[in-house]
């Protein structure tokens, strides 16, 4: 399997990064600009995440941002990557994304996640609760199955009975629902519910076991008679390998800042080039960013082909952690050259499915 195969799709994961020297307003406008470019270039989907109280991320309200992107584009599928289910009442998510699907039929994706989406203080502010730190992960796992069943139930309603709670905009307006994850727990849950599974390869490059677990657990559903998997990858393309690696210096320095416990927004490549590293730091950052693909389009193609051959997926969702918006957009323009037959802005989302 290769990127140039007709049935392989490229998509975009955009966190709306607030890079060093920029603002949330600029980041959100950059997201809309990049989405328009992705639509014209023939990308398949465009997802935005939910993060709270993170200085370097402007995407905190995915339903709002999805609405704006869908309005600004034509054929691109648009969705959340993802809405964090423990943070919201399932009926509210169903109402929001049912509304989006009604307004943009056949174009909306609802990616569901279970991560906290921020530190403990941010989570407490969002949920108006203070979770027990020791049992937090277990609490989330226990709640997610029930919340997911409730959410899917709202989309499954045909005609609400009197006295029942219904997400009225969701009746007859079901988006393409995905479960996001990087663990065996999320893989089994996605499979058991007959949902497609989005795997965070850019966070966990060793994800083959999760994909196999999902496929083994998959139970066919009306919406998904067969398993579907996409994986997210981090990639930076440029005209030369040297330029691509220079741009990658920003995300490597940000990773280093975590090691040094001095978190920063994504810095400029020049700032990264001026930092003095120890050998141990270089080795640790190299390990933590081992999933980052850099180089010319041809070099990236070879790396993506290797990922496809290993995982046997048919869709790759690319996130590009570079400082300059023009550089980020250009990277996606270069990667679009790998598409066999760009659908173009006139193609419907169904044709891109």
C-alpha positions as CSV (number, residue, x, y, z in Angstrom):
1,X,0.0,0.0,0.0
2,X,1.3,3.5,-0.9
3,X,0.2,7.1,-0.6
4,X,-0.4,7.3,-4.3
5,X,-2.9,4.5,-4.3
6,X,-6.3,5.6,-5.3
7,X,-8.0,4.5,-2.1
8,X,-5.5,6.2,0.3
9,X,-6.6,9.6,1.7
10,X,-4.8,12.5,3.4
11,X,-6.5,14.6,6.0
12,X,-5.6,17.4,8.4
13,X,-5.4,17.7,12.2
14,X,-5.1,21.3,13.2
15,X,-4.7,22.4,16.9
16,X,-4.9,26.1,16.0
17,X,-1.5,26.6,17.5
18,X,-0.8,29.9,19.3
19,X,2.9,30.1,18.4
20,X,5.4,32.4,20.1
21,X,4.6,36.0,19.2
22,X,1.0,35.3,18.1
23,X,-2.5,35.5,19.6
24,X,-5.5,33.2,19.8
25,X,-7.3,35.4,17.3
26,X,-4.5,35.0,14.8
27,X,-4.4,31.2,15.4
28,X,-8.1,30.8,14.7
29,X,-8.0,32.9,11.6
30,X,-5.0,30.9,10.4
31,X,-7.0,27.7,10.9
32,X,-9.8,29.0,8.7
33,X,-7.2,30.0,6.0
34,X,-5.5,26.6,6.2
35,X,-8.9,24.8,5.9
36,X,-9.7,26.7,2.8
37,X,-6.3,25.7,1.3
38,X,-6.9,22.1,2.3
39,X,-10.3,22.1,0.6
40,X,-8.8,23.4,-2.6
41,X,-5.9,21.0,-2.5
42,X,-8.2,17.9,-2.2
43,X,-7.6,16.8,1.4
44,X,-10.3,14.5,2.8
45,X,-11.1,15.7,6.4
46,X,-10.2,18.6,8.6
47,X,-10.4,18.0,12.4
48,X,-9.9,20.3,15.3
49,X,-9.4,19.2,19.0
50,X,-10.6,20.2,22.4
51,X,-8.0,21.5,24.8
52,X,-8.5,23.7,27.8
53,X,-6.2,26.3,29.5
54,X,-3.3,25.4,27.2
55,X,-1.3,28.5,26.3
56,X,-0.3,27.2,22.9
57,X,-3.6,25.9,21.6
58,X,-6.6,28.0,20.6
59,X,-8.9,25.1,19.7
60,X,-11.0,24.9,22.8
61,X,-14.5,24.8,21.4
62,X,-14.5,22.4,18.5
63,X,-18.3,22.6,17.7
64,X,-17.9,26.3,17.2
65,X,-14.8,26.0,15.1
66,X,-16.2,23.2,13.0
67,X,-19.2,25.4,12.2
68,X,-16.9,28.2,11.0
69,X,-14.7,25.9,8.9
70,X,-17.7,24.1,7.3
71,X,-19.1,27.5,6.3
72,X,-15.8,28.5,4.8
73,X,-15.2,25.4,2.7
74,X,-17.1,23.4,0.1
75,X,-16.4,19.7,-0.1
76,X,-14.1,19.1,2.8
77,X,-15.4,16.9,5.6
78,X,-15.0,18.8,8.9
79,X,-15.1,17.5,12.4
80,X,-13.8,17.2,16.0
81,X,-10.6,15.4,16.8
82,X,-12.0,15.2,19.3
83,X,-14.8,16.3,21.6
84,X,-13.9,15.0,25.0
85,X,-16.9,13.1,26.1
86,X,-16.4,13.2,29.9
87,X,-16.5,17.0,29.7
88,X,-20.0,17.3,28.3
89,X,-23.5,15.9,28.6
90,X,-24.0,13.5,25.8
91,X,-27.3,15.1,24.9
92,X,-25.6,18.4,24.3
93,X,-23.0,16.9,22.0
94,X,-25.7,15.2,20.0
95,X,-27.6,18.5,19.7
96,X,-24.5,20.4,18.6
97,X,-23.3,17.9,16.0
98,X,-26.8,17.0,14.9
99,X,-27.3,20.7,14.2
100,X,-24.0,20.8,12.3
101,X,-24.9,17.7,10.2
102,X,-28.4,19.2,9.4
103,X,-26.7,22.4,8.2
104,X,-23.9,20.6,6.3
105,X,-25.3,17.2,5.4
106,X,-22.8,14.5,4.7
107,X,-19.8,16.6,5.7
108,X,-19.6,16.4,9.5
109,X,-17.5,14.1,11.6
110,X,-17.8,13.7,15.4
111,X,-14.5,12.4,16.8
112,X,-14.9,11.4,20.5
113,X,-12.1,11.3,23.0
114,X,-11.7,10.6,26.7
115,X,-8.6,12.5,27.6
116,X,-8.9,15.2,30.3
117,X,-8.0,18.0,27.8
118,X,-6.0,20.0,30.3
119,X,-4.4,20.0,33.7
120,X,-6.4,19.1,36.8
121,X,-7.3,22.7,37.5
122,X,-8.6,23.2,34.0
123,X,-10.6,19.9,34.2
124,X,-12.1,21.0,37.5
125,X,-13.2,24.3,36.0
126,X,-14.7,22.6,32.9
127,X,-16.6,19.9,34.8
128,X,-17.2,21.8,38.1
129,X,-15.8,18.8,39.9
130,X,-12.4,17.9,41.5
131,X,-11.5,14.4,40.4
132,X,-9.4,12.1,42.6
133,X,-6.1,12.2,40.9
134,X,-5.2,8.7,41.8
135,X,-8.4,7.2,40.3
136,X,-8.9,9.7,37.5
137,X,-8.0,7.4,34.6
138,X,-10.2,4.6,36.0
139,X,-13.1,7.1,36.5
140,X,-12.8,8.2,32.9
141,X,-12.7,4.6,31.5
142,X,-15.8,3.6,33.6
143,X,-17.8,6.6,32.5
144,X,-16.9,6.6,28.8
145,X,-18.7,3.4,27.9
146,X,-22.0,4.5,29.4
147,X,-21.7,8.0,28.0
148,X,-20.9,6.7,24.6
149,X,-23.9,4.4,24.6
150,X,-26.1,7.4,25.6
151,X,-24.7,9.6,22.9
152,X,-25.1,6.9,20.2
153,X,-28.7,6.3,21.4
154,X,-29.6,9.9,20.7
155,X,-28.5,9.6,17.1
156,X,-30.3,6.2,16.7
157,X,-33.7,7.7,17.6
158,X,-36.2,7.8,14.8
159,X,-39.3,9.3,16.4
160,X,-39.0,10.4,20.0
161,X,-41.7,9.1,22.3
162,X,-43.6,11.5,24.5
163,X,-41.8,11.9,27.8
164,X,-38.4,10.7,26.6
165,X,-35.3,12.9,26.4
166,X,-34.3,13.5,22.8
167,X,-31.6,15.5,21.0
168,X,-34.1,16.8,18.5
169,X,-31.5,18.2,15.9
170,X,-29.8,14.8,16.0
171,X,-32.9,12.8,14.9
172,X,-32.1,11.8,11.4
173,X,-28.9,13.8,11.3
174,X,-26.1,11.5,12.4
175,X,-22.6,12.7,11.6
176,X,-19.8,10.2,11.0
177,X,-18.9,9.2,14.6
178,X,-15.3,8.1,15.4
179,X,-13.6,7.1,18.6
180,X,-10.1,8.5,19.2
181,X,-7.4,6.8,21.2
182,X,-4.0,5.3,21.6
183,X,-4.7,2.5,24.0
184,X,-6.1,-1.0,23.9
185,X,-9.1,0.1,26.0
186,X,-10.2,2.7,23.4
187,X,-9.5,0.2,20.6
188,X,-11.8,-2.4,22.2
189,X,-14.5,0.2,22.9
190,X,-14.5,1.4,19.3
191,X,-14.6,-2.1,18.0
192,X,-17.4,-3.2,20.3
193,X,-19.6,-0.3,19.3
194,X,-19.0,-0.7,15.6
195,X,-17.3,2.7,15.3
196,X,-14.3,3.7,13.2
197,X,-11.1,4.2,15.1
198,X,-8.7,7.2,14.9
199,X,-5.3,6.3,16.3
200,X,-2.8,8.9,17.6
201,X,0.3,7.7,15.8
202,X,1.9,11.1,16.2
203,X,1.8,10.5,20.0
204,X,2.4,6.8,20.0
205,X,4.2,5.6,16.8
206,X,4.1,2.0,18.2
207,X,0.4,1.7,17.6
208,X,0.1,-1.6,15.6
209,X,-1.1,-3.5,18.7
210,X,-4.0,-1.1,19.1
211,X,-5.1,-1.4,15.5
212,X,-5.0,-5.2,15.7
213,X,-7.0,-5.1,19.0
214,X,-9.6,-2.8,17.4
215,X,-10.0,-5.1,14.3
216,X,-10.3,-8.2,16.5
217,X,-13.0,-6.5,18.7
218,X,-14.9,-5.0,15.8
219,X,-18.6,-5.7,15.7
220,X,-20.4,-4.6,12.5
221,X,-23.0,-1.8,12.9
222,X,-25.5,-0.3,10.5
223,X,-23.2,2.8,10.0
224,X,-20.0,0.7,9.7
225,X,-20.3,-2.8,8.3
226,X,-16.5,-3.0,8.2
227,X,-13.8,-1.7,10.5
228,X,-12.3,1.7,9.5
229,X,-9.0,3.1,10.8
230,X,-7.2,6.3,10.3
231,X,-3.9,7.3,12.0
232,X,-2.6,10.7,12.7
233,X,1.0,11.5,11.8
234,X,3.2,14.5,12.3
235,X,5.0,15.6,9.1
236,X,6.9,18.7,8.0
237,X,7.6,19.0,4.2
238,X,9.9,21.5,2.5
239,X,11.9,21.9,-0.7
240,X,14.9,20.4,0.9
241,X,15.6,18.0,3.8
242,X,17.8,20.7,5.4
243,X,14.9,23.2,5.3
244,X,12.4,20.7,6.7
245,X,14.7,19.8,9.6
246,X,15.3,23.5,10.3
247,X,11.6,24.0,10.6
248,X,11.3,20.9,12.8
249,X,13.7,22.6,15.3
250,X,10.7,24.5,16.7
251,X,8.8,21.4,17.9
252,X,12.0,19.8,19.1
253,X,12.7,22.8,21.2
254,X,9.2,22.8,22.6
255,X,9.7,19.1,23.5
256,X,13.0,20.1,25.2
257,X,11.2,22.7,27.2
258,X,9.0,20.1,28.7
259,X,12.0,18.1,29.8
260,X,13.4,21.3,31.4
261,X,10.0,22.0,33.0
262,X,9.8,25.4,31.3
263,X,6.9,25.1,29.0
264,X,6.8,27.5,26.1
265,X,4.7,28.2,23.0
266,X,6.1,26.9,19.7
267,X,9.2,29.0,19.2
268,X,10.8,30.1,15.9
269,X,13.3,27.9,14.2
270,X,16.0,30.5,14.7
271,X,15.4,30.4,18.5
272,X,15.7,26.7,18.4
273,X,19.0,26.9,16.5
274,X,20.5,29.1,19.2
275,X,19.8,26.7,22.1
276,X,22.7,24.7,23.6
277,X,21.7,21.0,24.2
278,X,23.3,18.3,26.1
279,X,23.9,14.9,24.5
280,X,21.3,13.3,26.9
281,X,18.8,16.0,25.9
282,X,19.3,15.4,22.2
283,X,18.8,11.6,22.7
284,X,15.7,12.0,24.8
285,X,14.1,14.6,22.4
286,X,15.0,12.4,19.4
287,X,13.1,9.5,21.1
288,X,10.1,11.6,22.0
289,X,9.8,12.9,18.5
290,X,10.7,9.7,16.7
291,X,7.3,9.7,15.0
292,X,7.9,13.1,13.3
293,X,8.4,12.8,9.6
294,X,10.5,15.5,7.8
295,X,12.0,16.1,4.4
296,X,11.1,16.8,0.8
297,X,7.8,15.5,-0.6
298,X,9.5,12.4,-2.0
299,X,11.2,11.7,1.3
300,X,7.9,12.1,3.2
301,X,6.2,9.8,0.6
302,X,8.7,7.1,1.4
303,X,8.2,7.5,5.1
304,X,4.4,7.5,4.8
305,X,4.5,4.4,2.5
306,X,6.4,2.7,5.3
307,X,3.7,3.7,7.8
308,X,1.0,2.4,5.5
309,X,2.8,-0.9,4.8
310,X,3.1,-1.4,8.6
311,X,-0.4,-0.5,9.6
312,X,-2.5,-1.3,6.5
313,X,-4.7,1.8,7.0
314,X,-6.1,3.8,4.2
315,X,-6.2,7.3,5.7
316,X,-3.5,9.4,7.2
317,X,-4.3,12.6,9.1
318,X,-1.4,15.0,9.1
319,X,-0.5,17.5,11.8
320,X,2.3,20.0,11.0
321,X,4.0,21.6,14.0
322,X,5.9,24.5,12.5
323,X,6.1,28.1,13.7
324,X,5.3,30.2,10.6
325,X,1.8,29.9,9.1
326,X,3.1,30.3,5.6
327,X,5.5,27.5,6.2
328,X,2.8,25.3,7.6
329,X,0.5,25.9,4.7
330,X,3.3,25.3,2.2
331,X,4.0,22.0,3.8
332,X,0.5,20.9,3.2
333,X,0.7,22.2,-0.4
334,X,3.8,20.0,-0.9
335,X,2.2,17.0,0.7
336,X,-0.9,17.4,-1.5
337,X,1.4,16.6,-4.5
338,X,1.4,13.0,-3.1
339,X,-2.4,12.7,-3.7
340,X,-3.2,10.5,-6.7
341,X,-6.3,12.4,-7.8
342,X,-7.1,15.5,-5.8
343,X,-10.8,15.7,-5.4
344,X,-10.7,19.5,-5.6
345,X,-13.1,22.1,-4.1
346,X,-15.9,21.1,-6.3
347,X,-16.1,17.5,-5.1
348,X,-18.7,16.5,-2.6
349,X,-17.8,15.2,0.8
350,X,-19.4,11.9,-0.2
351,X,-17.0,11.6,-3.1
352,X,-14.2,12.1,-0.6
353,X,-15.6,9.6,1.9
